[in-house]
Protein backbone atom coordinates (compact mmCIF):
# COMPACT_ATOMS: atom_id res chain seq x y z
CA UNK A 1 0.00 0.00 0.00
CA UNK A 2 1.33 3.45 -0.93
CA UNK A 3 1.14 6.10 1.74
CA UNK A 4 0.08 9.70 1.15
CA UNK A 5 3.57 11.02 1.97
CA UNK A 6 4.89 9.44 -1.23
CA UNK A 7 2.66 11.57 -3.40
CA UNK A 8 3.38 14.69 -1.38
CA UNK A 9 7.11 14.11 -1.84
CA UNK A 10 6.59 14.14 -5.62
CA UNK A 11 5.31 17.71 -5.22
CA UNK A 12 8.80 18.52 -3.95
CA UNK A 13 10.90 16.24 -6.17
CA UNK A 14 9.51 17.35 -9.55
CA UNK A 15 10.11 21.12 -9.15
CA UNK A 16 13.57 20.52 -7.67
CA UNK A 17 14.42 18.20 -10.58
CA UNK A 18 13.30 20.83 -13.09
CA UNK A 19 15.46 23.49 -11.42
CA UNK A 20 18.49 21.15 -11.40
CA UNK A 21 18.00 20.30 -15.08
CA UNK A 22 17.74 23.99 -16.02
CA UNK A 23 20.93 24.77 -14.08
CA UNK A 24 22.79 21.90 -15.77
CA UNK A 25 21.68 23.12 -19.20
CA UNK A 26 22.95 26.63 -18.37
CA UNK A 27 26.31 25.31 -17.13
CA UNK A 28 26.78 23.12 -20.21
CA UNK A 29 25.81 26.02 -22.50
CA UNK A 30 28.36 28.33 -20.80
CA UNK A 31 31.02 25.65 -21.26
CA UNK A 32 30.30 25.34 -24.96
CA UNK A 33 30.34 29.12 -25.45
CA UNK A 34 33.61 29.35 -23.48
CA UNK A 35 35.37 27.10 -25.96
CA UNK A 36 34.56 29.47 -28.81
CA UNK A 37 36.35 32.44 -27.23
CA UNK A 38 39.60 33.60 -28.89
CA UNK A 39 42.75 32.52 -27.07
CA UNK A 40 43.96 35.40 -24.93
CA UNK A 41 46.96 33.89 -23.14
CA UNK A 42 50.18 32.18 -24.08
CA UNK A 43 52.08 32.43 -27.32
CA UNK A 44 48.93 32.14 -29.46
CA UNK A 45 47.19 34.94 -27.59
CA UNK A 46 49.66 37.64 -28.58
CA UNK A 47 49.25 37.15 -32.34
CA UNK A 48 47.11 39.94 -33.78
CA UNK A 49 47.85 42.34 -30.90
CA UNK A 50 49.00 45.92 -31.52
CA UNK A 51 51.87 47.85 -29.96
CA UNK A 52 54.56 50.33 -30.91
CA UNK A 53 58.23 50.13 -31.78
CA UNK A 54 60.61 50.91 -28.92
CA UNK A 55 63.35 52.30 -31.15
CA UNK A 56 64.06 51.67 -34.80
CA UNK A 57 63.63 48.08 -35.98
CA UNK A 58 66.10 47.12 -38.69
CA UNK A 59 65.62 43.38 -38.89
CA UNK A 60 65.56 43.11 -35.10
CA UNK A 61 64.65 45.46 -32.29
CA UNK A 62 62.13 45.87 -29.49
CA UNK A 63 58.41 46.63 -29.27
CA UNK A 64 56.07 47.56 -26.43
CA UNK A 65 52.98 45.31 -26.16
CA UNK A 66 50.56 45.73 -23.24
CA UNK A 67 53.20 47.73 -21.37
CA UNK A 68 55.84 44.99 -21.75
CA UNK A 69 59.03 45.21 -23.78
CA UNK A 70 59.46 42.34 -26.26
CA UNK A 71 62.26 41.41 -28.62
CA UNK A 72 61.01 41.74 -32.17
CA UNK A 73 61.98 41.14 -35.76
CA UNK A 74 60.57 42.49 -38.97
CA UNK A 75 61.18 42.08 -42.67
CA UNK A 76 60.68 45.82 -43.17
CA UNK A 77 62.28 48.90 -41.66
CA UNK A 78 60.11 50.28 -38.85
CA UNK A 79 60.78 53.70 -37.35
CA UNK A 80 60.80 54.35 -33.60
CA UNK A 81 57.33 54.83 -32.15
CA UNK A 82 55.52 53.39 -35.18
CA UNK A 83 52.45 51.27 -34.53
CA UNK A 84 53.01 47.57 -35.21
CA UNK A 85 50.93 44.40 -35.34
CA UNK A 86 52.19 41.02 -34.14
CA UNK A 87 52.00 38.45 -36.96
CA UNK A 88 53.92 35.62 -35.32
CA UNK A 89 56.07 34.47 -32.42
CA UNK A 90 58.85 31.90 -32.23
CA UNK A 91 59.95 29.51 -29.48
CA UNK A 92 62.51 32.04 -28.21
CA UNK A 93 59.67 34.50 -27.48
CA UNK A 94 60.72 36.86 -30.29
CA UNK A 95 57.66 38.43 -31.91
CA UNK A 96 57.44 38.98 -35.66
CA UNK A 97 55.82 42.32 -36.41
CA UNK A 98 54.70 44.40 -39.36
CA UNK A 99 54.06 48.12 -39.62
CA UNK A 100 50.39 49.15 -39.45
N, C-alpha and C positions, 0 to 999 in steps of 0.2 A: 504494500500500500504506500502511496506517495503522500508525503505530508504537505501541508500548505506552505511551509517555509521554503520548500524547493522552488515553488513557482514565484515566491516573493524574491528569492535570490536571483532569479532570471531578470527581474526588473533592475537589478543592480549590475549584473554581469554583462548584459547586452550593451547598455550605454558606455560602460567602461571599455568594452572590447572595441566599440566604434571609435572612441577617442584614441585608443592605443593604435589602431589601424591608421587613422588619419595622421597621427604623429609619425609613424613609421614611413608613410608615403612622403611626408614633408622632408624627413631626414634623408631618405633615398634620393629624392629630387634634388636637394641641396648638394649631395655628393656627386650626382651626375653633372650638374651645372658647374661645380668646382673643378671638374676635370677639363672643362672647355676653356678655362681662363688661361691667358697667355703667361708663359713662364716669366717670373719676375726676379728670380734669384739665380745665382750660379753663373757659369760662363755663358749659357744660352740667353740669360735674362738681360745681358748688357747689349746684345746685338740689336741695332735699331735705335739706340739711345743717342741723344745729342749732347754735345759739350763744346768746349772751345780749346784752341791750341794754346798751350803754355809755352810760348816761344815758337820760332820758325821750325817747321818740320820739313827737312830735306832728306827724304828716305826714312829717317827715324827721328823721334823727338818725344815730346810729352804732351798730353792733353788733360784737361780737367773735366771729369764726369761725376756728377752728383757730389761735388766738393772734394773729390779724391783725385790725386795726381796719378795718371797711368802712363806707362811707356807705350809709345805708339809708333806705327809705321804707315807710310802712305806712298802710293805710286806717283803722286803729284806733289808739287811744291805747295805748301800751305803756309801762309803768313801768320805771324804771332797774333793771337786774339781772334782768328777766324773761326766761325762756327763749323763744326765737323759732325759727321754722323758715323757711328760705329757700324762697320759692315762685316767684321769678323774678329775672332780672337783665337790665339794659338795656345798650346799647352804651357808656354812660358809666361802666360798672362800678359802678352803684348797685344794690344788692340790694333786692328787694321781700320783706318779711317779714310773718309773722303770728304772733300770740301762741300759744304751745302750751298 
